[in-house]
Amino acid sequence: MATTYREKIIADINDIPDAKLPQFYTVLHTIKQQLFPKSDPAKPTSGIRQLGSAKGLISIADDFNAPLPDDITNEFYK
């Protein structure tokens, strides 16, 4: 017997005849859009960073592109 809402929903979905699944999906998708609307793309959210906000905070070593020592390179080919 189903004990959680998720299990109850899955059991109910499993009882839907295959011919009705496309119609059920359409209804489910509509409900999902109403319950969880996407945020307005013109309205910035708190998690989005501005380009260039780390300017001057990051430095790259001068020898960044220099070849690795042979012992380290050899480890890649073992």
Secondary structure, 3 states (H helix, E strand, C coil): CCCCHHHHHHHHHHCCCHHHHHHHHHHHHHHHHHHCCCCCCCCCCCCCCCCCCCCCCCCCCCCCCCCCCHHHHHHHCC
